[in-house]
Structure formats: structure tokens, C-alpha cells
Amino acid sequence: MSSDTDPTTQARPPHWWTRPRTVPPQPTGPAEPAAGAESGEPAGPAAGAEPAESAEPGAGTAGEAAAPGSAGRYDPWGTAGVPLHSVDVGVPPVRRVVELRHVVAGALVLALLAGGIGGWLGVLAERRSSTRLELPQAGPGTGARAPESVAGIAAAALPGVVTLHVRGGTGNGTGTGFVLDGQGHILTNNHVVSDARETTVTFSTGEAVTAHVVGRDTGYDLAVVKVDGVRGLRPLQLGNSEDVKVGDPVVAIGAPFDLSNTVTAGIISATGRPITAGGDKGDGKDVSYVDALQTDAPINPGNSGGPLLDAGGRVIGINSAIRGAEKGDSERQGGSIGLGFAIPVNQGKRVAEEIIRTGRATHPVIGVTLDMGWNGDGARVGSRTSGGPAAKAGILDGDVITKVDGRLVHSGDELIIKIRAHRPGDPLALTVVRAGRERTLELVLGSANGS
């Protein structure tokens, strides 16, 4: 672009602090001093002389630019002037700002690259150096656990616990069981296999085989299934549920929600809890009556039929039921809230032995029909079976049974549960109230085939 159109090449007023000196013309010969020279006043231009024209329009004379306070003085804050900090008059100010941004961005990129390369070189140097960074960690252990610890109990028991997958007419289900003997008999809950058309047993090793139902009993909610041709079975040792005390530590193993080989721990919260499950209590058909062990060891759907173990790793109960949290009217929320119930192993042992021998179990009876509509305390006798144990002991219709072997009974369900905790042929002492008077009668339990 030519200089006559580029505003940056136009002449500019000089800075006020760089006032040009006026050099007087050198005389070529003797001359008279100018008028007024003696008075000390500066000499001005000759009369009638024309001022020198500026090289560019609007520049003004040098004297005008240099005279402080004159009208032609350059105003550094004026809008028409060039900023005082502008040095390179050959580059427009906007372009200089853009170029400055490029310089800053380039410097940042170079700094980042330098930092990255430096860090990478530092890592290489660290890796190649003889000093390695190692965080402190415990050394390898022996892996052994005390036999009475939860880990020790679980390690010993897991090979004898199985997961049952059942396919039935109304759907599929999952439960748990445990090996009883080397012949392949496995104990579980009746409600796990009650609708079974096909049953698969999976061991803790992952091996799965088909099983068949040997027999089951609804009154005790117990069943036995069997696997054939399986070697190396690990039966669990059975304990004695009569020796269990409140506060004893226990371990539960099962497959809650099909999560096989799940181990939980807790204590015995109570003993002799009367619970009923399933069926119609009106006719007593398919109702399970259990004098249960209560535990806070977490058990959930899928734990049914699994073992409840004591501190010695012996089976003391068969996990069977839980109490759920209230969710709504006549509805409960699934999942453990610390209220689990197990069938005492003494009862389970007797039933399992009978099922293995005969395919069914027997129930102890006293030979009465109970008035299940009775609202008072105890169990009221509706009628007696002729020639039955109760009739032989002298129990009459309308008697109210309040105790079994000295233990209080508050309802007909509790009486059935207390009786079924015994074997047929066991002697029993019943306390009855008749016409306001209390008496104790002795009888021997009879037997009835279960279903």
C-alpha cells in the first residue's frame, strides 16, 4: 500500500519533550543585529516572510508544535493522535494483538510438551533405576483357619451342602440341602420339592447331577432326595438340638436368591418357637407345625433346606422360614430382617430315617380333635378318639389343655407343635383345666401316618 493512503506513514507531531532546536542562519558577512536583539527578545521571521509550508497537511510548524500551551500542541489523550506506546508504526495495532496471542499460545504448547516429555523421561529413569517403589503389604499367610472359626466351619461343611434347582408344574425354584450319608441321600424342605417334576443337585465343586424324590412330609416340611452314582460324598455330622442354648453361635449355609455356597453367621436367638406354615389351618391339611430354633443369622429365599451349624460344625437345624417386615395389609416384604427359623435336627433326623426306610414319616398323636375356634388360653378338646391315648388317660370333651410336660400352651397350634416335637410312643404329661380345676394326666403318644 502506498504511503499516501496508509495513515501510519503520515507525518505526526513531534513529542512535546523532544522540541527541535532552531538553528539561526549563518551570516555570510557583517550584518546588523536584528531589531530588538539588544532587548533580549528572540528574533522572529523577517517582515513579510511566508512561514515554511508543512511537508504534510495538518502537521503545523515546528515552532507551533514546540510552544507549550499553544493551540497546536499535541494532546497525548486526544482521539486523533497515535497512542504514545505505539513503537512499530509499520504494523497495525490489531494485528499486533493477534500476533501476541499466537506467541502466548505457542509458549503454552511448548511448555506442555516440555512438561510431558520431562515426565515421560522421569518415568523411564525411575523404571530403569535400581530403586523400585513398593508399598508395604502383609506377607503371605498360612491360609489356615481355626476349626471353630466361621471360616473353618464353612470350609469343612461346604463340600456336604448342595443347591437344588427344581422344575415344576407351576414354575422353577431354588433351594438348599445337605448330604446325610454316602448312599446319596440329601435332606431338604418339603416346600422346595413339593411340585418337583425335575430336580438337579449342584455340589460346591460345580458338579451337577439329577436327583429323585425319595419321600416327603408336609406336617414337618421335610423331604429326602437321592443322587445315584456320585462318589466322594461328604455327609455332614448331625448334632443334638436339645443341647442348644440361647446365645450359641451358629453358621448358616445356603443359596439365597440362587447365590450358592453363601455363608452367614449369627446366634441362636430363641428356642421352642412355635411356627406354622402353608396349607389351610382350618382343616390342618398341608400345614407344617415346627417347634423351631430362632436365629439372627441372615437367611433368605433359597436358604430353605440348608444346614444351621453349631460352633463344632455339626448340624443343629434345617433352615426353613423367615419372618418378613410388614409391607402392607396382609403382605410382607421378602428378605431377612434377622428373624429366621430352623427345624430342630432331632426332629429332622427322625423324619429322615423314616422316609429313607419307608418313604413316609409317622406323626405322634394324642387322639383328640381340637376346637380351633376357641379364643381362650390353652387348647380346648372338641372330641376324643375312642380308645386313643387321650381317652385312655382320662381326658374328657371340653377339657382345656394348658401345659405339655410343664411348658405352657396358649393355643391349639401350639399344642400340636409341642406334641410333634416328640416321637410316637413317648410318655407325655398333660395339664388340663376342667370345671375350674387343674389336674395333670399321663399318657403315651400314639402314631399316625404322615402325608
N, C-alpha and C positions, 0 to 999 in steps of 0.2 A: 504494500500500500504506500502511495507517495506521501511525502511529508506535509503537503498542503491539505490533506484530508485527515491525517492522524493527529488527534488532539494532543497526544503525548509528545509530539515533536514541535509544538508551538512554543514560542518564546514565553518564558514565565518571569514574573517579577523576581528580583533577587531577594534573598533572605535579608531581613532588616539588620541582622548583626554583621553582614558582610558588605557594608557600604563601600562602594567603589571610590577610590581616591581620584580627585580632579587634578589632573596634571596641567599646569599653565603652559601655554605655548612658549617656546623658547624664542627670544628675540634674535633677529639677525643683525641688529645694530643698535646703536644707542637709541633709547626711546624714553619718552616722558612717562613718568608714572601715571597711572590712570587716575582720573579724578576721584577724590575721596580716599585714596590709598593711605594717606597720612592719618586719616581719621580712624584707621583700623578696620574699616568695613570691607568686606570681601568685594572683589571686583566682579561685576556682573557682565553680561554679554554687551557687546558694543551696541550703541543705539541703532535701532532699526534692523538688527541682525535677526534672521529667522532661526528659531530653535531647530536642532537636528531632528530629522524625522526618525521615528522608531523603525526598527527593522521589521517589526510585525505590528499589526493593528492592536491597540489596547495595551501596548507594553508601557507607554509613558516614557518620560525622560529619566535618565539616571538620577538627576537631581530630585525629581519628584519622588522616585522610589526611595531615595535615601533620606529625605527630610522627615524627621519624626514628627508625627501629628499632622502631616499634610494629608490632603484629601486623597491622594493617590497611593497611600501606604497600603501594603499587603496585609490583609486580615487573615491570620492563620486559622480562624474559626469560621471563615466565610464559606458559603456553599459553592462559590465559583472556583476556589483555589484547589490545588493538588494537595492531598494530605502531606503533612510535614515528614511523616515516617516513610513516605514512598521514596525509595532509593533507585530501584531499577526502573527507570522511566520507559524502558523498551518493552515491558511486559504488563499487560492489563492486570489490575488488582484481582479480579475474579479468577482469572487463570492461575494466578499465584496461589490463591487459597486452595484450588483444586489440586495443584501440584503438591502443596504442603500436605494435604490429606493422603495423597498417594505415598509420600515419603513416610508418614507416620504408619500407614497400613503395612508398608513394606518392612519397616523396622519391627513391627509386632510379629509379622510372619517369620522374619529371620530369628527373632528371639524365641518363638515357639519351636522352630526347627532346631535351634541350638540346644534348647532345654530337652527336647525329646531325644536328640542324638546323645546328649550328655547322660541322660538317664539310662538309655539303652547300653551305652558303653560302661556305665557304672554297674548295671546288672551283669553284663558279661564279665567284668572284672571280678564281681563278687562270686559268680559261679566258678570262675577259673581259679579263684584264690584258694588257698589251703584251709581257710576258716569258713565253716558252714554254719548257717543259722539253724538251730534245733531248739524247739520249745520243750520245756520239761514235761515229762509224762511218766506215769507209773510203769514199772517194769511188768513183764508178763507174769501172770499168776499161775497157780497150780490148776485152777478150774474146778477144784474140789469144793463141795459144799457139805455142811454138817447134815447128816441124815434126817435130823429133826427140824431142819430149816424148811421154809416153804419151797425153796429151790430143790433141796434134797428130796422132799416128799414128792414133788412134781416129777422129778427125773425118774424116781423109782416106779411111780404109778402110771405115767403116760403110756407105756407100752401095753398096758392092760385096759385102756379106755378106748372106746370106738365111737365113731359118728355114724348114725343111721340116717339114710335117705330113703324115704318111703313114698311110693307112688300108689295112690288110692283112687277110689271112685269119685271122691269129692275134691281131689287135688293132691298136691305134693306137700310133704312135710319133712322136717329135720328134727332129730332127737339125739340122745346120747345113751350109751350103755357101757357095761364093763364085763370083762371075761370072768366066768365063775369057775371053769375047770379046763383041763386040757382037751376035753372032747369037743369043745367049741360052743358050749352053752353060754349065752350072754343074757344078763338081766337088764331090763329097761322098764319104762312105764307102759301100762296098757294103752293110755291115750295116744302114745306115739305110734303104735302099730294096729290100733283098733280097726282102721279102714284099709289096711295094707293089702295090695294086690301084688306088689313087687317091693322087696326090701333089699337094700345094698348096705353092706357094712364096710366102713373105711377105717383102717388102723392108723396109728400115729405115724407109721412109716409112709403112708400114702397108698398102700396096697388096698384094693377094693375087691370084695367078693360078694356073691349073692347069698342071702340068708333066708331061712324059712321060719315061720312062727310055730313054736312047739306047743304053746298054750298061753292063756291069759286069764286074768281075773279082774272083773270090773269093780268088785267090792273093795279090793285092796289097791287097785290101779297099778297092777304089776303084770309083767309078761316076760316070757322067755323065748328068745330066738336062738337059732343054731346055725353055725357055719361048718361046712364039711371040707376036709382035705387041707386044712391050714395047719402048718407046722410051726413050732416055736411060740405057741400061745403063752401069754404071761398072765395067769389068773391073779386077781387082787386078793389080798388077805382080808378076811372078814373080822371085824371087831365085835364088841359087845355093847349094844346101845343102852343096856341097863346101867353101865358104869359111867355114862356121860353126865357131866355136871355143867351147870350154867357157868359160862366164862371160859370153858375149854377152847383152845384154838382149833380151828378147822380149816381145811382146804377143799375147795370145790373145783371139779374139772368137768368141762362140757364143751358144747358147740353153740353158744348163744348167737342167734341170727346167722347160723351156718359158719361161724368162725371157730373151726375145730381146734382142739387142743388148747382151749382157753383156760387159764388157771387164775383163780381168785382166792382170797383168804379172808377170814373173819373169826368170829367166835360163836359159841352156842349161846343164843340169846334167851332161850327158854326151852323147857321140855314138857311133854304131855299136852301140847296144844291141840285141841280138838278141831279138825278141819274136815269139811266135806266138799266134794267137787263133782260136777257132771250129773247127768240123769235128772230124774224128777223125784224130789223128796216126798211128794205125795204118796207114791207107791213104792218108793225105795229102790226102784229099778235103775241099774247102771249108776248108782251113787257110790262114790268112794268115801269111806269113813277111815280117817287116819288119826292116830294119836301121835302127832308129829313132833319132830325136833325143829325148833325155830333157830334160824341163823341170820346174821347180817352179812355173810359172805355174798357178794353180788352174784345172783343167778338170774337168767333171763330166758325168754322163749328159745328153745333149742338146748337148754341145760337139762331138760326133763330126762330122767333115767340115769343121769350121771352120778358118780360117787361123791359122797361127802366124807372126807378122810380126817382122822384124828392126827395128833402130833406124831404118832408112830407109823403113819401111812396106812392104817387099817380102815376099812370101810365101816362107818357107823350109821350111814343113812343113804337113802336114794332120793336125790333132789327131784321134787315133784310139782311144787306150786309156789306162786308168789302172790303177795298182796299188792295190788296196784294203787296208785294215787287216784283219788276221786276226780273225775273229769267232768261229769255231768250227771243228770238223772239216770240212775241205774247203769252208768257207764264208767269204766275205769281206764286209766292211761296205762299202756304197756310199758314194761321196763322195771328194773329193780329200784326199789326205794329202801332197801335194807331189811325187807320182811320176806324171807324165804323159808320154805318148809320142806322137810325131808321125811320120808317114811323110815322109821327105825329099822336098822338092819336085822334085828332079831325077827321082826315080823317078815321082812323080805326074805330072809333065809328059809323060814318055814314054808312060805308060799312057793318059793322057787323049787325047793326039794319036792314038794307035792306035784307041781306042774311037770317037772322032769320025769317023775316016776309014773304019773297017771294022766298027765295032760290037763289037769284041773286041780283047784285047791278047795279045801273044805273051810267052812266058817264055824266058829263056836257060837252056840245059841243057848238061850235060857228057856225058850218055849213059850213066849208071850207075844201078843200083838199090842203095840203101844198106841195110846191116844195122842196122835201128833197135833191135835188141836188144843191140847192142854196148855193153859197160859200161866199156870202156877210154877213154883220152883220144883225141880225134880222131874222125874219121868213117870207118868201115870199109866198103869196097866189097864188096857182095854179088855182083853180076854186072855185066858190061858189055853195052852195046847194040852189036851187031855193026855196024861201020862208023861208030860215033858218035865224037864228039870225043875221049872218053877212050881208046877203043880206038886211034884214030889217034895219040894222044900216047904210047902205050905203057903205059897203066895196066892192071894185072892184077887179077883177082879176089883178094880178101883184102888188097889194099893198104890201108893206113891213111893217110888224108889228114889232115895236121896243120896246114897253113898254106895260105892263099889270098893270093897277092901279098904274102907275108911276114907276114900277120896270122894269129895263132894261131886254130885251130879246135878246139873241145872236144867237139863232138857232131855228129850228123847234121843236126839242126835248124839249127845254126849254119852248117854248110856250105851248106845250101840258101839261107839268108838272105844269105850273102856272095855267092853266085852270082847271086841275083836282084837284087842291088844294081847289076848290070851290064846291058848291052844284048846282045841276040843279035849275034854277030859280033865282040864284044870279045875281044882276046887275054887270056889268063889264065895265071898261073904257079902250079902246084900242087906243094906239097912233100909227098912220101909217104914212109912207112916200110915197107920190105919186107925181111923176114928180118933185122930189127935194124939195117938200114942206111937212112940217109936220103938221098933224092935229089929233085931238082926237075925237073918236066916242064912243057913249054909246050903249050898247046892253044888253040883258037879256039872260043868258045861257039857252040853250035847254037841252034835255035829250036824252040819248041813252042807250039801254040795254047793259050791260057788258057781258063778256063771262066767 
